[in-house]
Amino acid sequence: MPQILRRLSIIAAALALSSCATSTPRATYVTPLTAVVSQGDRVSTVVNTTDARMSAEERAMLADRITQNVQALAQANGGSRHSYEIVVNITRYTKGNGVVRTAMPGMGQMHVDGVVTLYQMPKRVPVGEFIVRKAFAIGGLYGLTVNMNTISSAFADGVAKTVCQVR
């Protein structure tokens, strides 16, 4: 019986740790959203950064992931259809180091922080702005298995849930 409890506690700990890397970050509003992206709305995403550590390919992948998540999460709306542009300005992008995270928990952290502005097109009227921050710093073997793709996916999900007002 003790061996079964030990295995169950290991599984429970692994599930708790995995939820940290994939949990959706909450937005901090700079300007409240006055529009919500709905089904049928046209959405495009642009990711900008001044951080040379984030390549053009990584920016394009993040933009595509945000657009896809928004389209998947958009709720039905009986009103007219709109076009929106989501502009994400990455303010912090740190890939960290899995080996350092494994050896020294708290070190080698991964971060994606950004300021997101939602524009209603074609006049490019800003309809809201918020900040999303996603970080991961858990050590051990789990810290070695988490990569930047996991953190970027959670960041994209946080942006999509915010512009679609899904929680």
N, C-alpha and C positions, 0 to 999 in steps of 0.2 A: 504493500500500500504506500509506504513512503516514497518509493521510486516513482510511482504514478503521480503523486503530488509534486515531486520535484520536476518531473517532465511538464506537468501542467503549468507550474510556476514559470518555467523557462519559456514556454509558449506564450503565456500571458505577458511576460516582460518583453519578448520580441514584438508582440503586437502593439504594445504601448510605445515602444521605441519607433516602430515603423510609422505610427500615426503622426509622429513629430515631423518627419521629412515630407510627408504627403499632405499634412493639414493645410487648409486654405487660410492664407493670411487675411486679416481684416483690414479694410481701408480706413484711413484717417482723412476725413473730408477737409479740403481747403476751401472749396466752394461747393455747396450742396448741388446735387444733380437736379436739373429742372426738366430733364427728359430721360426716358428709359428706352433702351433698345428693345424692340419687339420683333416677333416673327414677321418676315417679309421685308423688314428694313434692310437697306444695303449698308454693309459695314466694311470699312477697310482699316487696317492698323499700320502705323508707322512706329518703328522703334529707333530712337536716336540715343547716342551716348558720346561723351567726350573721353570715356575710359578706353584706352587702347587695348585693354585686355579682352574686350568683347569684340569678336570679329564680325565682319559684315554677314557672314553665313549664320552665326549665332543670332544676330539681330533679326535676320529674315525668318529663321526658324521660330523665334519667339513671337514675331508678328503673326505668322501663319497660325501658330498654336492659339494665340489670343482670339483671332478672327474665327477659327473653328469652334472654340469653346463658347464664344458669344452666340454664334449661330445655333449651337446645340442647346444652349440654356435660355434663349429668347422665349418669352411667354407670348401667347396669343393676344392680339390687340385688335379690336374691331375698327379702330380709327384709320386715318390715312397713313401711308407708308412714307418713311423718311430715309435720308441717307446720312450716315454718320462717319466720322473719321476719329479713330482713337489714336492719340499721339502719346507715346510712352517715352519719357526722357529718363534713361537709366542713370541714376546718380551714384550707385555703388554696385560693382560687379566683381566679386571675389570668388574664384574657383576653389580656394583652399587646397589642402593637401591631405589625402586620405591616410597616408602613413603617419603624418604628424598627429592627425585626429585620433588615430588608433593608439599611438604611444602616449599622447598627452591630451586627454579630453579637455575641451575648451579651446584648444589651439587648432590651427588649420581650418578655421571656420569658412563656410560658404555663405555668400550673401548675394541677393538681388534686391535692390531698392530702386524705386522709380516714382516719378511724378507723372500722373496720368491725366490728360485733358481730353474730354469728350467734346467734339465739335459737331454741330449740325450743319450739313452741307446743303446747297452749294455755296452759301454765303459765308461759311466757316465761322459760325457764331458759337462761341464757347457756351456749353450748357452744363458744365460741372468740371471740377478738378479734385483729385484725391491722391493720396500717397499710399503705396503698397510696399511693405517690407517683408522679405522672406529670408530667414537665416537658418543655418543648421550647424551644430557644433558637437553633437554627441560622439563620443569616442568608442573605442572597442571595435570588435569585428563589424558591428552594424555600421559604424562610421566609415569603415573602409568600403562597404558595399554601396553606399549612397553616392550618387554622382550629380553633376550639375544639371543633367537632364531632368532628374527628379525635382530639384529645387525650382527650375524654370517652369516646369509643368504646374507646380503648386502656385507659383507667382501668376502665371497666365490664368489659372482658374480663379484666383482672387480678383484679378482685373475683370474677367468675364462676369463673375457673380455680382460684382459691384455695378457694372453698367447695365446689367439686366435686372438688378434689384432682387436677386435670388439669395436666400440665406438658408 
